[in-house]
């Protein structure tokens, strides 16, 4: 591996969006560590490559796709509910590739229903995999970014914050919005600590993307594919986010389409439609609330519990 080749760790790289991001980062010169819970024997997978939205697609088949195309990839099994496994994943990434430049957190659990119809067990699972898994992964990765002189990028699959997102899926939204709060908060830390080459960015689909969830959700009728986009729109947006100056994307909560349009000048999105000639319905608002307040810089006396605890 060339010494200057950038290294990306992708959490949740088995199928759909995660697989596409891994493949496209590899095509653009990245060495990639592929992490997810499920593994397989890729040498025995027939047909190959498998349907990217099926259970046959695992980090091992994605690794095979990348290496057969001439790229650099490695795999590691991880259950993001276990902080020790997460730490091992980050450590192994650096052991194999020598460094860490980019972290993409795509792992996620979904349950869309009312509070009444969301069991506590399901709620806890989503919190473990979504905000807690992200938090543990970032904590494990930050020391390695520090070793790089605080040069690196973190990309999180979480939504812009707006009230309609809570409707009908409150338990899910609590975790996903919590992930977006982490993006905003860590971005502020980077600014306050003058880590000008660090950035954390959130990305979310503006229109539904073809994935395992859309392929196997029985509530969709047969015409649903006209409203789907290919996952390449997501990977294209992430690549452009990684190319952008850190201050431009640090703390940004954006959608794939909006970033490509507003920051990259893309006006024609037709190539991303799963059904040629269709215009997928936008599922996100056109505008999002501004989260800053007039008293944004008036914090009063800042407290740091870690420093207070050290004095005890």
C-alpha positions in Angstrom: 0.0 0.0 0.0 1.4 3.4 -0.9 2.4 5.4 2.2 0.2 8.3 1.2 -2.9 6.2 0.4 -5.7 7.5 2.6 -7.4 4.9 4.9 -11.2 4.7 5.6 -13.0 2.6 8.2 -16.6 2.0 7.2 -18.9 0.7 9.9 -21.8 -1.1 8.3 -20.2 -2.0 5.0 -22.1 -5.2 4.0 -24.9 -4.1 1.8 -26.7 -1.2 0.1 -25.3 2.2 1.0 -22.4 0.9 3.0 -21.2 -1.4 0.3 -21.5 1.3 -2.3 -19.5 3.8 -0.2 -16.8 1.2 0.3 -16.5 0.4 -3.4 -16.5 4.0 -4.5 -14.0 5.1 -1.9 -11.7 2.3 -3.1 -12.2 3.4 -6.7 -11.0 6.8 -5.6 -7.8 5.7 -4.0 -8.7 4.7 -0.5 -7.7 1.6 1.4 -10.8 0.5 3.2 -11.5 -1.5 6.4 -14.9 -3.1 6.1 -16.7 -3.7 9.4 -20.1 -5.3 10.1 -21.6 -8.1 12.2 -22.2 -10.7 9.6 -19.5 -12.6 7.7 -19.4 -15.3 5.0 -17.1 -17.3 2.8 -16.9 -15.1 -0.2 -15.0 -17.7 -2.2 -18.2 -19.9 -2.1 -20.7 -17.2 -2.9 -22.6 -18.0 -6.1 -23.5 -16.1 -8.1 -20.8 -13.5 -7.6 -21.1 -10.6 -7.0 -24.3 -11.2 -5.1 -27.3 -9.0 -5.0 -26.0 -5.9 -3.0 -29.2 -5.7 -1.1 -29.5 -9.3 -0.1 -28.1 -11.2 2.9 -25.6 -12.8 0.5 -23.8 -9.5 0.4 -21.4 -9.3 3.4 -18.1 -7.5 4.2 -16.3 -10.5 2.8 -18.0 -10.4 -0.6 -17.5 -6.6 -0.7 -13.8 -7.2 0.1 -13.6 -9.7 -2.8 -15.3 -7.2 -5.1 -12.8 -4.5 -4.2 -9.6 -6.7 -4.3 -10.6 -8.3 -7.6 -10.9 -4.7 -9.0 -7.4 -4.0 -7.8 -8.2 -2.1 -4.6 -7.0 -2.5 -1.0 -9.6 -3.8 1.5 -9.6 -5.8 4.7 -12.5 -7.0 6.9 -13.3 -7.3 10.6 -16.4 -8.6 12.3 -17.9 -6.2 14.8 -21.0 -5.9 16.9 -21.4 -2.2 17.6 -23.3 -3.0 20.8 -19.9 -4.0 22.3 -17.5 -1.1 22.9 -14.6 -3.5 23.2 -15.2 -4.9 19.8 -15.5 -1.4 18.4 -12.1 -0.5 20.0 -10.6 -3.6 18.5 -12.0 -2.7 15.1 -10.4 0.8 15.2 -7.1 -0.6 16.5 -7.0 -3.3 13.8 -7.6 -0.7 11.1 -4.5 1.2 12.1 -2.6 -2.1 12.6 -3.4 -3.3 9.1 -3.1 0.0 7.2 -0.9 2.1 9.5 -3.3 5.0 10.1 -6.9 6.3 10.0 -8.0 9.2 7.8 -11.7 8.7 7.4 -14.4 7.2 9.6 -17.9 6.5 8.1 -20.6 5.3 10.5 -23.3 3.6 8.5 -24.3 1.0 11.1 -28.0 1.3 12.1 -31.1 -0.3 13.5 -34.6 0.6 12.3 -38.0 0.3 13.9 -40.6 2.8 12.7 -43.7 2.8 14.8 -45.5 4.7 17.5 -44.3 4.8 21.1 -47.1 2.5 22.1 -46.0 0.0 19.5 -42.3 0.2 20.1 -41.2 -2.4 22.8 -38.6 -1.2 25.2 -36.3 -4.0 24.0 -36.5 -2.6 20.5 -35.9 0.9 21.7 -32.8 -0.2 23.6 -31.5 -2.0 20.6 -31.8 1.1 18.5 -30.0 3.3 21.1 -27.2 0.8 21.4 -26.6 0.5 17.7 -27.3 4.1 16.6 -26.1 6.8 19.1 -24.2 4.6 21.5 -22.4 2.7 18.7 -21.5 6.0 17.1 -20.3 7.5 20.3 -18.1 4.5 21.1 -16.6 4.5 17.6 -15.7 8.1 17.7 -14.1 7.9 21.1 -12.0 4.9 19.9 -11.0 6.8 16.7 -10.2 10.3 18.1 -6.7 9.3 19.6 -5.7 8.1 16.1 -6.8 11.3 14.5 -4.7 13.0 17.1 -1.7 11.0 16.0 -2.3 12.3 12.5 -2.0 15.9 13.8 -5.7 16.2 14.0 -6.3 15.8 10.3 -9.2 13.6 9.4 -12.9 13.3 8.6 -15.9 11.6 10.2 -19.1 11.1 8.2 -22.3 10.0 10.0 -25.5 8.7 8.5 -28.0 10.8 10.5 -30.6 13.4 9.5 -31.0 17.1 9.6 -33.0 18.1 12.7 -36.7 19.0 12.2 -39.9 18.1 13.9 -41.7 16.1 11.2 -38.9 13.5 11.4 -40.3 12.5 14.9 -43.7 11.6 13.6 -44.6 8.0 13.8 -41.1 6.9 14.7 -40.3 8.7 17.9 -38.1 5.9 19.3 -36.0 5.7 16.1 -35.8 9.5 15.9 -34.5 9.9 19.4 -31.4 7.9 18.5 -30.9 9.3 15.0 -31.4 12.9 16.1 -29.0 12.2 19.0 -26.4 11.2 16.4 -26.9 14.5 14.7 -26.5 16.3 18.0 -23.2 14.5 18.4 -22.2 15.8 15.0 -23.0 19.4 16.0 -21.4 19.1 19.4 -18.1 17.5 18.3 -17.9 20.0 15.4 -18.0 22.8 18.0 -15.3 21.0 20.0 -13.1 20.9 16.9 -13.6 24.7 16.4 -12.9 25.5 20.1 -9.8 23.3 20.1 -8.6 24.9 16.8 -8.5 21.5 15.1 -8.9 23.2 11.7 -8.2 20.1 9.6 -10.8 17.9 11.4 -14.4 17.8 10.3 -17.5 15.7 11.2 -20.4 15.8 8.8 -23.9 14.3 8.7 -25.5 13.0 5.5 -29.1 11.7 4.9 -30.9 10.8 1.7 -33.2 13.4 0.2 -35.1 10.7 -1.7 -35.4 7.0 -0.7 -32.4 4.9 -1.8 -32.5 1.3 -3.0 -31.4 -0.9 -0.1 -32.1 -4.0 1.8 -34.8 -2.1 3.8 -36.7 -1.0 0.6 -36.2 -4.3 -1.2 -37.7 -6.4 1.6 -40.3 -4.1 3.1 -43.6 -5.7 2.3 -45.6 -2.5 2.8 -44.3 -1.1 -0.6 -46.5 -1.8 -3.6 -45.0 -2.9 -6.9 -44.5 0.7 -8.2 -42.3 1.8 -5.4 -39.1 1.6 -7.4 -40.0 4.7 -9.3 -39.3 6.6 -6.1 -35.9 5.1 -5.5 -32.5 6.3 -6.2 -29.3 4.3 -6.6 -26.9 4.4 -3.6 -24.3 6.0 -5.9 -25.8 9.4 -5.1 -24.9 8.8 -1.5 -21.3 7.8 -2.2 -20.8 10.6 -4.7 -22.0 13.1 -2.0 -19.7 11.6 0.6 -16.7 11.7 -1.7 -17.4 15.4 -2.4 -17.7 16.0 1.4 -14.3 14.5 1.9 -12.8 16.7 -0.8 -14.3 19.9 0.5 -12.3 22.1 3.0 -12.9 21.0 6.6 -14.5 24.3 7.7 -17.0 24.0 4.8 -18.4 20.6 6.1 -17.6 20.6 9.8 -20.9 20.4 11.7 -23.0 20.3 8.5 -26.2 18.3 8.6 -27.1 17.8 4.9 -28.8 15.6 2.4 -27.0 13.9 -0.5 -29.0 15.8 -3.2 -28.7 19.2 -1.5 -25.0 19.0 -0.9 -24.3 17.9 -4.5 -26.6 20.7 -5.8 -25.5 23.6 -3.5 -21.9 22.8 -3.0 -20.9 21.0 -6.2 -23.2 22.5 -8.8 -25.0 19.3 -9.8 -28.3 20.0 -11.5 -29.2 16.8 -13.3 -29.9 13.9 -10.9 -31.5 11.6 -13.5 -28.6 9.1 -13.6 -29.4 8.2 -10.0 -33.0 7.0 -10.6 -33.4 3.3 -10.3 -36.1 3.4 -13.0 -34.7 5.4 -15.9 -36.8 8.4 -16.7 -38.6 8.5 -13.3 -38.4 11.4 -10.8 -38.1 9.9 -7.3 -40.2 11.7 -4.7 -38.3 13.8 -2.3 -38.9 12.6 1.3 -37.1 15.4 3.0 -38.2 19.1 3.4 -36.8 21.6 1.0 -35.6 23.8 3.9 -34.6 22.9 7.4 -34.8 24.9 10.7 -31.8 27.0 11.7 -30.6 25.7 15.0 -28.5 28.6 16.1 -29.9 31.3 18.4 -29.2 35.0 18.9 -27.3 34.2 22.1 -25.2 31.5 20.4 -21.9 32.7 22.0 -23.3 33.6 25.4 -22.5 30.4 27.3 -21.9 32.0 30.7 -19.3 30.2 32.8 -18.5 26.9 31.0 -18.3 23.8 33.1 -16.1 20.8 32.4 -17.1 17.8 34.5 -13.9 15.9 33.7 -11.8 18.6 35.2 -14.0 19.0 38.2 -13.9 15.2 38.8 -10.1 15.2 38.6 -9.9 17.7 41.5 -12.0 15.5 43.8 
